[in-house]
Amino acid sequence: MIQYLITAIIDIAVGILAFSKKENPAAKALAFTVFSLGIWSLELYLLTVVKNIDALNIWFHITRWGMFFIPATFAFLTWRLVGSRSQRFKKFVVIPSLFVSVGLSIANAFIFPSTLKEVDGGYLPAIDSFYYVFLVNFVWSFGGAIGLVLTSYKTSPYREKQRLKWLFITLCASFIGGGLGLYSMPSEFYLSRFVGSITNIVFVALLFYSTIQHNLMDFRFALSVGLSKAILLGFFVWLYFVVTSVVGEHTDSNGSIFVLLLFVAIILESYPRLLKWILPNAKKILVKNGYDFDQVKIETENELRNSINFSTMIEVLDHLLLKTLKLNNYKVLMVQHENDHSSEENNYDQNGLTLKRIAEKNQLVEYCAQQTQLIMADEMPSELQHEMEKCNAILCFPVFYENKVLGIVLVGSPTNVSYYRYDDLKIFEWLKSELGQVLNRLIRLNNMHDQLGEAKKTLSMLSLMSHYHHDIKAPFAIIDGVLSNDIYDREKQRDIVLSQVERGSKLIATMAGILGGNHKRRIQSCALETLVQDCLYLFEASFDKIEYELGGIPKIKGDAEDLKILLINLIKNAAEARQQGEDLTVKVRSWLEDGNVYFSIADNGVGMTEKQLTNLWEPGFSVKNFGNGIGMQAIKRIVDEHNARIDVRSEPYKGSNFTLCFFATQIIQEDENTDATKDELAERRAAYTAEKRSSL
C-alpha cells in the first residue's frame, strides 16, 4: 500500500531533521529510532507491493533490520533522554539489546533466512525462532526503558519531569502498539493500515515532541486541544459524506465535479478559521482555570505599552500573573548598573508597591545574564536555589534590552495546579522579550521625572531667594545706618552691630545650606522640630506671632535639605496669606499618634475655597494672582519621595492647616545606627530661638 511508502518517507525526513539538532544530545538517538521505524515501514510496503518472491526475499531480509533494531534504538533513546545517568541501564539493557539486534539481523539475512508465505494482502513472514527472540528483546528493552523513566522521575527537576511524563506516555503507547503488531503478525491484519502507517505516525509524533519540540505542554491541555480538533475534523468528514451522497449519482456531470471541488476548497479555507474561533473555548474542556493565550497577550501588551510609570506596570503584572495565571507571588528585581547615577534610595516606590533593586555584580544577575531560556529554581546552583527559596520563587527569567540586563522577574508557584501550564510558560517567554522595551521606557521616564523634579526644586529656590533677598540685606542696611551717624553711643552701636551680624550670618547659613550641594538626595537622621525653627529665621518679620506646640517627636529618616525646602514653602505660603488689616499668626505643632509622626503648620490667613483645595496639587495651579504653582509641586514631590502623606484643611478668611504624616517605617529607633551628619548650626539656632522665647 502506498501509505507505507509515504510513512517511510516521513520517518526518514523526521530522522534527517533530528540529526540537524546537534545541540540536543538525544537528537541522534531519536534519528536512529525513526530511521528504524522508517525501514520497517518500507518492509511493509514491499510485502504488499512486490509480487516476485525471489526479489522480495532479498529486499525483505535487508529491510527487516529496521524492525530488529527498534527495541535497541528505543532503549538507547530513553537512556539519552534521562541524561545518560544510569550506567546499569546501559550495561544490562542498551548494550545487550544492541547485540541481540545485530545478531538477529546478521543471522536472519545470511544464516537462517525466514520463510515468506503468500496471503490475500501480499506476503507474511512465517513464525520462527527469530520471532520469539525478537519478542523477548522487545519486552526486555521497553520494560527496562519504562522502569528507567519511572525511577528517574523521582529525582528529576520540574522541567525534566514534564519531559519524562511525555516520554513515559510515548513508551507505553509504543509498547502497546508494538505488542499488538507482533501479536497480529501471523494474520493479514499485520499488513493493514492500522498496524503500519497510523501507529507509526502517532509514535513518531510523540517521540519528536518529547525529544525535540518538547515545551512542557500539560497532558490535559494537549488532550483538550486534540479533542476539539478531532470533533471539528469529524464534522467535516460527516459533511463530506452528506455532500457525496447527494451528488454521488451525478458524478459524470461537470456540475457535480465542480460542486465537489468547491466543497473541498471551502473545507480547506474554513477549517483553520473555525479552529481559531473554537480552540480558545475548547481548551477549557478539560483544563481548569484556562484562558485564551492570544487574547491575554494582546490585552496585556496594550496595557503595558500604555503604562506611564512603574506603579501602573505593576498593576498590569498583578492582573496578569496573580489573577489570570493565578500564581502565589512574583517579584521584579531592577538591576542597579555601575553607570546608573540615579538616587540610591530610589526603589521605584509607587503607592506602596516596590520594585526591588539588585546589584549588577550580584551572583543571581550574573547567572541569569548567561541564560537564554526560562530558568527553573531546581536547575540552578545550590546557593542560588536557597535565594530563590527565600523569595518563594520556583522560576525566574532575565529581562534584556540591547544585550543589557534591566531586571529579573522571580515567579512563584501556581495556586490551582501542581506546575505551570503550557500557556503559562508561553506567557513567561513572551514577557521575557516584551518587558525589555517597557522597562527601558519607564526607566527613561523615571529619569526625566527626576530631572524635572530637580529643575522645579531649583526654580522654587530661585523664586524664594528673589522674593526674600531683602531679608538677607536688611541686617547689613541696619549696620550701615548705625555706623553712619552718632545717634547711639559706642556700647550701643557695638551691641546692635553684633546682633545684626549674628542675624545675617544665620540667614546666610540657612540659605546656603539649602542651595548647597549637587541636589543628590542623602537620607539621614532629621529632627523636624529643629528644622522648622531653623527655617522660621527667614520669616520672623513676616508674622506678628509664632506659636509652638511641640511634642518632642523622634527623628525621622529623610533628606534634610529637601525637608527644609518643604518647610520653607509651607511657611512662605503662610506668610503671604495675611488678611488686610489683621495680625498674622502661625502655629507649629508636632505629635505622635498610632506610631506615626505628625507635624502641622497652621495660619489664620485668607484661607482657600473648596475649588482651590481640589486643584491645589495640579501642575501650574496657584491661589496667588501671579503664582506659578512651583512651590506646591515641590511640596508634593518631597512628600511623595519620603513616602509621607500631607493633608490640607482650609476655609476662606479663617486660615489653612497643612498636616504632614511620616509613617512608623520612617522613624529612627533609639538603637538604630545611622550615618547622619550632625547639624550643629541648626541646633545652635534652635537653642537661640528657645532662649529668646523664654526671655519674652
MOZI-V733469 format. One record per pair of residues at least 24 apart in sequence whose C-alpha atoms are under 7 Angstrom apart, sorted by the first residue. I is the first residue (numbers start at 1). GAP is how many residues later the second one is. D is the distance in whole Angstrom. If there is no record, write none. Layout:
# MOZI-V733469
I|GAP|D  I|GAP|D
This chain:
# MOZI-V733469
1|44|6  1|47|6  1|48|7  3|194|6  4|37|5  4|38|6  4|40|7  4|41|5  4|192|7  4|193|6  5|36|7  5|37|6  5|40|6  7|31|7  7|34|7  7|190|6  8|30|4  8|31|7  8|33|5  8|34|6  11|24|6  11|26|7  11|27|5  12|26|6  25|55|7  26|51|6  26|54|5  26|55|6  26|185|7  27|185|7  29|44|7  29|47|6  29|48|5  30|47|6  32|41|6  33|37|6  33|40|5  33|41|6  34|170|7  36|30|4  36|31|6  36|33|6  36|34|6  37|29|6  37|30|7  37|33|7  39|24|6  39|27|5  40|24|6  40|26|5  40|27|5  41|155|7  44|147|7  47|75|6  47|76|5  48|73|6  48|74|4  48|75|7  49|73|7  61|47|7  61|48|5  62|47|7  65|40|5  68|33|5  68|36|7  68|37|7  68|66|7  69|32|5  71|26|7  71|66|7  71|67|5  71|70|6  71|71|7  72|25|5  72|26|5  72|29|7  72|69|7  75|66|6  75|67|7  75|70|6  78|67|6  93|48|6  93|51|7  97|40|6  97|44|7  104|26|7  119|69|7  121|67|7  121|70|7  127|59|7  142|33|6  146|25|7  157|221|6  157|222|7  162|54|6  163|47|6  163|51|7  163|53|7  166|44|6  167|43|6  170|33|7  170|36|6  170|37|6  174|29|6  216|206|6  217|204|7  217|205|4  218|203|6  218|204|6  220|66|6  220|67|6  221|62|7  221|65|7  221|66|6  224|58|7  224|59|5  224|61|6  224|62|6  225|54|7  225|57|7  225|58|6  228|51|7  228|54|6  293|130|6  304|134|7  305|133|7  308|134|7  309|133|6  310|38|7  310|40|7  310|132|7  311|39|5  311|42|7  325|99|7  326|88|6  326|89|6  327|85|6  327|86|6  327|87|4  327|88|6  328|84|6  328|85|6  328|86|6  328|87|6  329|82|6  329|83|5  330|80|5  330|81|4  330|82|6  331|78|6  331|79|5  331|80|7  332|24|7  332|75|7  332|76|6  332|77|5  332|78|6  333|24|5  333|25|6  333|74|5  333|75|5  333|76|6  334|24|6  334|72|6  334|73|4  334|74|7  335|24|6  335|25|6  335|70|7  335|71|5  335|72|5  336|24|6  343|178|7  368|29|7  368|30|6  369|29|7  369|36|7  397|35|7  398|34|7  399|33|5  399|34|7  399|36|6  399|37|5  400|36|5  401|35|5  401|36|7  456|174|6  456|178|7  457|177|6  460|170|6  460|171|6  472|32|6  472|35|6  472|36|7  475|25|5  475|26|7  475|28|7  475|29|6  507|30|7  507|31|6  514|47|5  514|50|7  521|38|6  522|37|5  523|34|6  523|35|5  523|36|5  524|33|5  524|34|6  524|35|6  524|150|7  524|151|6  524|152|5  525|30|6  525|31|6  525|32|5  525|33|7  525|149|7  525|151|5  526|29|5  526|30|5  526|31|6  526|32|6  526|34|6  527|28|5  527|29|7  528|27|7  530|152|7  530|153|7  530|156|6  531|33|7  532|35|6  533|153|6  534|148|6  534|151|6  534|152|6  535|29|7  535|33|6  542|33|6  543|32|7  543|41|5  543|42|6  544|39|6  544|40|5  544|41|6  545|39|7  545|40|5  545|41|7  546|39|6  546|40|5  546|41|6  547|39|6  547|40|5  547|41|6  548|39|6  548|40|5  548|41|6  549|39|6  549|40|5  549|41|7  550|39|5  550|40|5  550|41|7  551|39|5  551|40|5  553|37|7  553|38|6  553|39|6  553|44|7  554|113|7  554|114|7  555|112|6  555|113|6  556|110|5  556|111|4  556|112|5  557|109|5  557|110|6  557|111|6  558|84|6  562|76|6  566|68|7  566|69|5  566|72|7  569|62|6  574|29|6  577|28|5  577|29|5  578|27|5  578|28|6  579|26|6  579|27|5  595|69|6  596|65|7  596|66|6  596|67|5  596|68|5  597|64|6  597|65|5  597|66|6  598|61|7  598|62|6  598|63|5  598|64|6  599|60|6  599|61|5  599|62|7  600|57|7  600|58|5  600|59|4  600|60|6  601|56|6  601|57|5  601|58|7  602|54|6  602|55|4  602|56|6  603|52|5  603|53|6  603|54|7  604|50|5  604|51|4  604|52|7  605|48|6  605|49|6  605|50|4  606|46|6  606|47|4  606|48|6  606|49|6  607|43|5  607|44|5  607|45|4  607|46|5  607|47|6  607|48|4  607|49|5  608|42|6  608|43|6  608|44|5  609|42|6  609|43|6
